[in-house]
Amino acid sequence: MPRKPPKLDPIDPTPAALTPEQTCAEGAKPVKAAAAFLGVGETTLKAMIRTRELPSCKVKGRRVVPTSALVLYLARRLDAA
């Protein structure tokens, strides 16, 4: 019988170990690129942002997600597997 994937806690957008400068040092991706990076659709990524699974901010009117947050999300999914 297949196991259900564990429920993950939302990612803290500014973990205690990282300053905002370190969090954004690798830059940020717009929603479309972030969705492609994770291999999910834009609607799924927007839902993840809305539920605070992923941090985001607006830069000149465009919603972006820090690249380090995307990598951290994938790393946490691998640890949970």
KOLVODREN-447594 format. One record per residue (C-alpha): residue number from 1; residue in three letters; x, y, z. Coordinates in nm, 2 decimals, m for minus. Layout:
REM KOLVODREN-447594
(r NUM, 'ALA', (X, Y, Z)),
...
REM end
This chain:
REM KOLVODREN-447594
(r 1, 'MET', (0.00, 0.00, 0.00)),
(r 2, 'PRO', (0.16, 0.34, m0.10)),
(r 3, 'ARG', (0.24, 0.58, 0.17)),
(r 4, 'LYS', (0.09, 0.93, 0.18)),
(r 5, 'PRO', (0.34, 1.21, 0.15)),
(r 6, 'PRO', (0.39, 1.39, 0.48)),
(r 7, 'LYS', (0.24, 1.74, 0.53)),
(r 8, 'LEU', (0.51, 2.00, 0.52)),
(r 9, 'ASP', (0.52, 2.31, 0.72)),
(r 10, 'PRO', (0.54, 2.64, 0.53)),
(r 11, 'ILE', (0.89, 2.76, 0.47)),
(r 12, 'ASP', (0.99, 3.05, 0.69)),
(r 13, 'PRO', (1.08, 3.32, 0.43)),
(r 14, 'THR', (1.36, 3.45, 0.66)),
(r 15, 'PRO', (1.51, 3.15, 0.84)),
(r 16, 'ALA', (1.70, 3.24, 1.16)),
(r 17, 'ALA', (2.03, 3.12, 1.00)),
(r 18, 'LEU', (2.00, 3.35, 0.69)),
(r 19, 'THR', (1.98, 3.72, 0.66)),
(r 20, 'PRO', (1.75, 3.87, 0.40)),
(r 21, 'GLU', (2.06, 3.95, 0.19)),
(r 22, 'GLN', (2.17, 3.59, 0.20)),
(r 23, 'THR', (1.82, 3.46, 0.12)),
(r 24, 'CYS', (1.81, 3.67, m0.20)),
(r 25, 'ALA', (2.18, 3.64, m0.29)),
(r 26, 'GLU', (2.10, 3.40, m0.57)),
(r 27, 'GLY', (1.83, 3.63, m0.71)),
(r 28, 'ALA', (1.46, 3.56, m0.76)),
(r 29, 'LYS', (1.25, 3.40, m1.03)),
(r 30, 'PRO', (0.92, 3.53, m1.16)),
(r 31, 'VAL', (0.62, 3.30, m1.11)),
(r 32, 'LYS', (0.64, 3.13, m1.45)),
(r 33, 'ALA', (1.01, 3.05, m1.42)),
(r 34, 'ALA', (0.97, 2.94, m1.05)),
(r 35, 'ALA', (0.69, 2.71, m1.15)),
(r 36, 'ALA', (0.90, 2.56, m1.43)),
(r 37, 'PHE', (1.19, 2.52, m1.18)),
(r 38, 'LEU', (0.97, 2.31, m0.95)),
(r 39, 'GLY', (0.80, 2.13, m1.23)),
(r 40, 'VAL', (0.45, 2.25, m1.13)),
(r 41, 'GLY', (0.20, 2.47, m1.30)),
(r 42, 'GLU', (0.16, 2.84, m1.24)),
(r 43, 'THR', (m0.17, 2.79, m1.06)),
(r 44, 'THR', (m0.01, 2.54, m0.82)),
(r 45, 'LEU', (0.28, 2.78, m0.75)),
(r 46, 'LYS', (0.04, 3.07, m0.69)),
(r 47, 'ALA', (m0.15, 2.85, m0.45)),
(r 48, 'MET', (0.18, 2.76, m0.27)),
(r 49, 'ILE', (0.25, 3.14, m0.24)),
(r 50, 'ARG', (m0.10, 3.21, m0.12)),
(r 51, 'THR', (m0.08, 2.94, 0.15)),
(r 52, 'ARG', (0.27, 3.06, 0.24)),
(r 53, 'GLU', (0.45, 2.74, 0.15)),
(r 54, 'LEU', (0.68, 2.96, m0.05)),
(r 55, 'PRO', (0.78, 3.32, 0.03)),
(r 56, 'SER', (0.74, 3.59, m0.24)),
(r 57, 'CYS', (0.74, 3.96, m0.29)),
(r 58, 'LYS', (0.66, 4.21, m0.56)),
(r 59, 'VAL', (0.93, 4.39, m0.75)),
(r 60, 'LYS', (0.81, 4.66, m0.97)),
(r 61, 'GLY', (0.46, 4.50, m0.98)),
(r 62, 'ARG', (0.59, 4.15, m1.06)),
(r 63, 'ARG', (0.56, 3.87, m0.81)),
(r 64, 'VAL', (0.89, 3.69, m0.76)),
(r 65, 'VAL', (1.02, 3.39, m0.55)),
(r 66, 'PRO', (1.37, 3.38, m0.41)),
(r 67, 'THR', (1.57, 3.11, m0.58)),
(r 68, 'SER', (1.71, 2.99, m0.25)),
(r 69, 'ALA', (1.35, 2.93, m0.13)),
(r 70, 'LEU', (1.28, 2.71, m0.43)),
(r 71, 'VAL', (1.60, 2.51, m0.36)),
(r 72, 'LEU', (1.51, 2.48, 0.01)),
(r 73, 'TYR', (1.16, 2.36, m0.08)),
(r 74, 'LEU', (1.30, 2.09, m0.30)),
(r 75, 'ALA', (1.56, 1.99, m0.04)),
(r 76, 'ARG', (1.28, 1.96, 0.23)),
(r 77, 'ARG', (1.07, 1.74, m0.01)),
(r 78, 'LEU', (1.37, 1.51, m0.06)),
(r 79, 'ASP', (1.43, 1.48, 0.31)),
(r 80, 'ALA', (1.07, 1.40, 0.37)),
(r 81, 'ALA', (1.07, 1.12, 0.10)),
REM end
